[in-house]
Amino acid sequence: MSHDAEHGADTTAAPHLDFAGTTPYEDYVQADVLTHLQHLRSDDPGEMVFLVTTQVMELWFTVIVHEWETAARAVAADDVPVAVAALKRSVRELEALNASWRPLSGLTPAQFNSYRSSLGEGSGFQSAMYRRMEFLLGDKSASMLVPHRGAPRVHAELEKALHEPSLYDEVLRLLARRGHRIPRAVLNRDVSQRYEPSPEVEAVWTALYAGDESAELARLGEAMTDVAELVWRWRNDHLVATRRAMGSKTGTGGSAGVAWLEKRAQKNVFPELWTARSHV
């Protein structure tokens, strides 16, 4: 008789503990891999939270790219409900991503300097998965493939994303298929270039927002706007955390640091979804 049984303990719900190899949980989550990816380069205890937080951000980038690619494919297939569902999931994921700044948001310059040299030439703008996010938003730049020439698989994935329509491109094509007057120049543009706002596209969104708010395309526009708002908040949170940690010094990897982030924070993605509101 077991010790638990002798003392009247309920053992009916006891979990299965004895496995021939690794646990099913480990097989699925790969937790042992994830929790041994932290190779610290300094003796400063604060480096661990910086490294883990950055790795967590990369995982969220991966999930969000998956959602936006799902949404883009659904829009291309005229399946707006599937696209909206993916966008709504990404909104919750963006909220979690943005919350990742909290462990780093209070860094003082002295605290950041204590392990900053460990980054070497490393910088967030070198993140390939974040670049794929930006490409899906329509913020394309062939020059951003250059840092990844030494990683063939990553470079190939980025190059593919560069030449594919962005999420917003697919939405504008959907609007055209539904009879809205999207200019031919917008529909036939070189999708490897950064998207530039169009007065005609703004007029289409103005008409949609002036109509039935419960209509499918209006709801798609709002889901896109939710995404755009949280992308803007991400950029601003990044700016504030960086400004607090290092002021206006040159960023790691030779970037312009705060000056570059300030420029990024001033830009809205899906621009006509914002400007159209002034005309409704």
N, C-alpha and C positions, 0 to 999 in steps of 0.2 A: 504494500500500500504506500502511495506517495505521501510526502510530508503534507502537501496541501489537502489531500483527501482526509488524512488523519485529523486535521483541524477544521474539517467541514468547509473548506474553501471551494468555491464554484470553479471547476476546471473545464466546463463545457465550452467556453469561448477561448481556450488557450490557443495562442497562435502556433503555427508550425515553425519550429526553430532549427530543425536539423536538415541541412541541404548538402548534397554531395559536392557541389562546387560553390561558386559565388551565389548570393541570394538573387531571386528574380528581380528584386528592386534594383540591385546593383547592375544586373544585366540590362535593365531598361534605362535607368537614369545615368549610368556610368559615373556615379558619385565619386568613386575612388580616383578616376581620371580628373574630374573637375577640382577636387580638393587637393590635388597634388600638382596643380599647374602654377602655383605661386612660388616663383624663384626670386627671392629678394636679393637686391644688389647693395643694400646698405644695412647698417646696424640700427637704423632708426625705427622705433616701433610703429611710427605712423605710416611707414611705407606699405605695410600690409593692407590697411584699409584703402589706400589709394589704388593699389594694384587690383584688389578684389573688386572694388567699385567699378573700375575701368573694365574688368572682365565681365561683370554683370551687365554693364552698358552694351558690350559687344553681343551678349546673348539676346538682349532686348532688341537691338538692331536687327538681328537675324529673324526674330519672330515677326517684327513689323514689316520687314521686306517680304516675308512669306505672305502676310495679310494683304499688302498692297499689290503684290503680283497676282494673288487670288482675285482681288477686286478688279484689276486691269483685265484679266482674262474673262471674268464674268461680264464686264461692261462690253468687251469686244463681242461676246456671244449674246448680247442684248438681255442678259439676266441681271436686271437691276437689283432685285431682292437679295441675291447672293452677294453682289458687290457691296450693298449697304451693310449687310451683316458683317462682312469682313472689315469694312471701314469702322464700324462700331466696336468690333473687338479691338482694332488697332488703337482706338481712342483710349480704351482702358489700359492697353499696353503702353501707350505714350505717357499716360499719367504715372504709371509705375517707373518708366524710364526717367521721366523728369524728376521723380522723387529720389532717384539715385544721386542727385547732386547734394542731397542733405548731409551725408557724412563728410563731404568735402567743402561745404559752403562756408564753414567757419575757419578755414585754414588761414593762419597768419603768414606773412612773408617768411618769418624765421622758421616756422614749421615746414612750409613747403621747401624752403632752401635746404633743409636738413637731409632731404633725399632727392632733390630735383636733379642733381648730377647723375643719379642712377638711370634717368631716362635717356641720357646721351642725346642722340639726334632724334629720338622718338617724339612724335607729336600726334595728337588726335586727328589732325587733318589727313594723316596717312592711313586711317582706318578704311579698309576696302568695303566693309559692310555698310559703314555710314555713307560712303560714296554711292553705293547702290541705292540707299534711301534717297539721297539727293537726286540721283538720276531719275528715279521713279516720280519725284516731285516736279520734274521738268528742269531742274537746275543742272544742265549738262556742261561738261568741259573736257575735251579730249586730253588736255594737259594733265588732268588729274589721274590719268592712267600711268603716267611716267614713273611715279614712285614704285609701281608694282611690276616693272619689267622683269625683275629678278625672280618673280613667282609666277610661272606660266599659267597655272590653273586659275589663280586669282585674276591675273591680267586678262585671260580669255573671258572669264565671267563678266568682268567690268566692261570689256570691249563689246560684248554681246548686249549688255544693258544700255550702253551708250547709243547703240544703233537701233534699239527697239523703241517703239512709242512709249512715252511716259504714261502714267496713270491719267494725267490731265489730258494728254493727247487722245487717249481712248475715250474719255468722257466727251470731248468736243466732237469726235467722230460719231459718237452715239447721238448727240444733239442734232448733227447734220442728218443722220439716218431717220430721225424722228421729225424731219421737216423744218428744222430751225436754220436760219441763214448764217451758217458759219462760213466765212470767206474761203474760197478755194486756196488762197495763198496760205491760210492757216492749216487747212487739211493736207496740203501737199508740201508743207515745209520740211526742211532737213531736220529730222527729229534728233540728230546727234548734236544740234545746237541748243543753247539755252532758250527757253520759251520767252517770248516777248509779248506784252499785253496788246490786245486788239480792241479798238472802239466798237467794232461790229460784234465781237464776242461779248463785250460788256453789255451791249444792247440786248442780246439774246438772254443773258442772265437777268437783266432788268425786267424783261417781259415775263420770264418765268416766275420771278419773285413777286411781280405785281398780280399774278394770277392766283390759282388755287394752291395754297400752301401745303395741302395734303397730297398734291399730285406727285407722281413717282419721281419725276425729274427734279422737282423742288426739294423733295426729301433727300435725293442724291446730292444735290447742291449743299444742303445743310450738313450732311455727313462729311462731305469734303471740307466744308468750312470748319467743322469741329477738329478735323485733322490739322488743317492749316493753322488754327489758333494754337494748338499744342506744340506744333513745330516752332512757331514763333516764341512760345514760352520756353521751349528747350534752348533755343539760341540765346535768349535773354538770361536764363539761369546760368548758362555756360559763361556768358560775358561777365555776370556779376561774380561768380565763383573765381574766375580768372583774375578779374580786377582786384578782388580782395586778397588773393594769394600772391600776386606778383606785380600789381600796379600796371604801369605802361611799359615794362621791360619787354625786350624781344622775346617771342615765344620759343619753346623748344622746337628743334627741327628747322630753325631759321625763319619761322613764320613771324608775321607782324604782331602776334599776340593780341592784346586788347583792341588795337586799331583794326585788325582784320575782323575780329568778332563783332565790333561795333558796326562795321559795314554790313556784315551778314544779318545782324539783328534788325536792320532797317528794312529788310526785304520781306515781302509777303509771298508765300506760295499760292498758286491758283489766284492770281491778282484780280481778275475781273469779278470773282465772287465777292471781293471786298468793295471794289469801286462801284459796282452796280447798286449797292445799297444806298448810295447818295441820290439815286434817281428814282427810287421806288416811292 
